[in-house]
Amino acid sequence: PFSLSTPPRGGPAVAELGNCETTKRRTTEMNNIETSALIDNVLEASTHYDVLKIDPRSEPKCIRPAYLKLSRKLHPDKTQEPRAADAFKRLQNAYSVLSNPEQKQQYDLAVPCHKGKPCWDSLSFSERNAICSAVRSTLHALSLEELVVLPLCKRMNAVLRQDLDERMRQAD
């Protein structure tokens, strides 16, 4: 054990070495929880972009750093988590496809980017134009009240209703 004459930045002085061991154990436990959550995210990801945690429209130079960051955390030699090997294989597959320009282009055309919706970049000019025209005509048909005021009023009513319900529960 040792003691400090002045506490660091207003905090209490460390009284004994046992605190360091406790801190190290807590840090290890937190890292294990984070790694487990990361493995869950990789295994449950619906696209290669979700696996690497990058936007489908991101630059090609962003793919490698994202892969390296995740591979350091998920490599089976770095973690004792039993599912790490599967997550690492999935990560490697995502990287191999997205880092190859030809494979990435084929993947982007074949796989929806945003949870079942096609990527804007993969649509033809006429498809994009049709979508823009439909949105434009819908917006022109709506008044300012329908666009702004009514949704705000509905949201305020919902909040007030929740508040009233909460007060009623507390009163009972």
N, C-alpha and C positions, 0 to 999 in steps of 0.2 A: 504493500500500500504506500501511497504517497499523497501529499496534499499540496495545493497551490496556495501561495500567499494571497494572491488577488484573483477573484473569479473572472473568467473570460467574458468580456462585454456584458457585464451585469448579470450573468448567469451564475449558478452556484458552482463552487469549486468541486472538481472531481475528487472524491474522497478515497477511492481505492480502484485497483486495476480490474476488479470484478465488473465494474460498469462497462468497461471496454468490451469484455466478453459478451455481456448481455446485448450491447449495441450491435456487435458483429452478428450474433445469432438472430436478432430482429431483422437486420438488413438481409441476411440470407433467407429468412422466411418471406420477407417482402419480395425479394427477387424471384423466389419460387412461385409465389402467387402471380406475379407479373408474367413470368414465363409460361405458366399454365394458361393464363388468359390469352396470351399471344398465340400459343399453340391452338387454342380453341378458335380464335379468329382466323388463323390460316386454314385450318381444316374445314371450317364452315363457310369460307369465302366462296362467292358464286362466280367470280371471274378472276383471271390472272392479275388484273389491276387491283382487285380487292386483296389478293394474297400479298402483293408487294406494297399495298397501301399508297398507291399513286393514282393520280387522276388520269383517265384515258387520253386526255388531250395534253398531258405533260410532255416535255421535250424528251427525246431519246437519251440525252445525257443524264436524266434523273433516274433512269432504270437501274443502272449499276450501283450507285450509292444506296438506293433503297434496298437492293438485294444484299449488299455487303452488311448493312446495318442489321437486317433481320437474320442473316446467316450467322453472324457472330453470336446472336442470342439463341438461335435454334439448333446450332450444330450439335449432333448427338454426343460429341466429345466434351461439350461445354455444359450440358445439362443432364441431370439424372432422370428427367421426365421420360416415361416409357413411350409416349406418343411423339416425342421430338423427332424421331427418325422419319415418321410418316409426314410430319409437317415440313421437315427439311427437304424431303423428296418433292413435295408439292411446291415448295419455294423454288427449288432448282428447275422444275418443269416450267413454272411461270416465267422465270428469268430466261431460260433457253428460248422460249417462244417470243417473248417481248423484246429481247435483245437482238433478234435476227429480223431485219427489216421486212423480208419477204414473208416470213412466218407471222409476223405481227400484223401485216396487212391482211393476210388470209384470216387470221384470228378475229380481227376487228370487223371483217365483213360477215363472219359466221356467227359471232357471239354478241348478244345484246350487251351494251356497256352498263346501262343503268337499270338494273333490276327489272328486266323484261322489256325495256323500251330501247328502240334502236338508237345507235349513236347518230348525232346530227351530221357528223362528218361522213358517215357511210350512206347518207341519203342522196339521191340525185337532185339536180337543180329543180326539176319540176315537182318533186316531192316536197322539197323545202319551200318552194314558192306556194304550193297548195296549203301547207300548214300556216305560213305567214298570212295568206289571204283569209283563211278561216279565222285566225285569231283577230286580224284587223276588223273583219266584218262583225264578229262577236262584240268586240270592244266598242265599235261605232253604234251598235244597237243598244248598248247600256248607257244609262245616264250616270252622272257623277254620283248621284245618291245611291244608285245600285252598286257602283264600284267601290265607294268609300264609306258612306254613312251607314248603310244597312249592315254590312259586315261588322262594323264597329259596334253598332247597337246590339247586334246579336251576341257579340263577344262580351259586352258589358252586362247584358242580361244573364248570360251564362255564369259570369263571375259573381254577380249579385245573388243569383239563385244558389250557387254553391255556398256563399257566405251565409245566406239565410238558413240553408239546410244545416250547416255546421253549428250555427247558434241554436237552432231547434234541438239538435242532438245534445248540445251542452246543457240546455235547459232541462232536458229529461233526466 
